[in-house]
Amino acid sequence: MRDRTFVPGRALIYLVVTLFAVAYLAPLVVVVLNSLRSNEEIAQGSMVGWPQHWAWGNYALAWSGFCVAETCAGIRPYMLNSALVTIPATIFSTLLGAVAGYAVSLWRFRGDNWIYGIVTLGLFLPQQMRLLPWTIVLRDIGLINTLWGLVLIHTIQGLSFTVLFCRNYYAAIPHELIRAARIDGAGFFRIFWRIILPLSSPILIVTVIWQFTHIWNEFLYGVTFTTGQQQPVTAALIALSAPVADIPKHGVQSAAVIIAALPTLLIYFFGGRYFVRGLTAGAVK
């Protein structure tokens, strides 16, 4: 039987957590409500209010009819751009991070700790420091203002996280398992493919969720290295515009923001529990 005794400390914890939840959710609630209000209703009232009439048409207009940087095709092409950048960059960075994490944790070699330290050093470098080097690299290889340039950036940048996650997870795998496989004649990639990869589902789910969310929401590189029709949706959102003679279209703009955030919100709702499970799967040997 549960102890229902009132504990002041527990009540304080619940109160603090509730206040944090309200503070974080309040902006999302305001944007969702505004996305269902007409522009006239918002202009005549305030930015905070309950919809008097549900303006579902805002979503259709934001998807395929609203003007973004003088191109009136909605945010649909920019959502496609984000998908074309996020999906391959997530796959490449996850696979490369898994192989590298396996190499520095289970396939020990001279200098492996130094290599691991250098790779994870990228976690502590501010993104602004990387803009000039990436500008030179993308210019020299001809990938300025291309989606493949962003794929390259996010693949390389993501290795710091994926190597860190995978290396810490693989460190819990018994080394005797690798030694036995090597005695049987298995090589580096055969061991990875036949033994390590089947055991990697929890941490691969973590890295995929982390990379997808981070890359999809990334703004700085998209707005710096791409322009016009090559921009991802996060960079294109700042170019949402309306004719000067019209009233501000806050309802449509809010709908566009919700649509742009929908992929990561869905991943959070459906994959959040797997993320936590994956992080704790390798915590105890």
Salt bridges, closest charged atoms under 4 A:
GLU41 OE2 - ARG37 NE 3.31
ASP112 OD2 - ARG108 NE 2.38
ASP140 OD1 - ARG139 NE 3.16
GLU176 OE2 - ARG179 NH1 3.72
GLU218 OE1 - HIS154 NE2 3.79
